[in-house]
Amino acid sequence: MAILSILKMGDPRLWQVAEPITEFDTPELHRLIADMFDTMAAVGGAGLAAPQVGVGQQLVIFGFEQNSRYPEAPPVPPTVLINPLI
């Protein structure tokens, strides 16, 4: 898998409204999810949204066994949210 570049605050792509995902269970979506988990692990993160890596789709991942940012937090299972709504 690959480590993706994370956009910095101020990047105009972070202001764009993410598009819903319409095709599921595709090799491209599986690869993006795997790359996002690899990226999140590489930076010691707890969660990551697709727009943060320059992909304008409604996709969020989170989860960790241990995280140095949250040392007292219990493990959170790896979770993928596609087209989440609040």
ZIGI-V89696 format. One record per helix or strand of 2 or more residues. SS is the DSSP state (H for helix, E for strand). FROM is the first residue (numbers start at 0). TO is the last residue. If there is no record, write none. Layout:
SS|FROM|TO ; SS|FROM|TO
This chain:
H|11|14 ; H|26|41 ; E|46|48 ; H|49|52 ; E|58|63 ; H|67|69 ; E|75|81
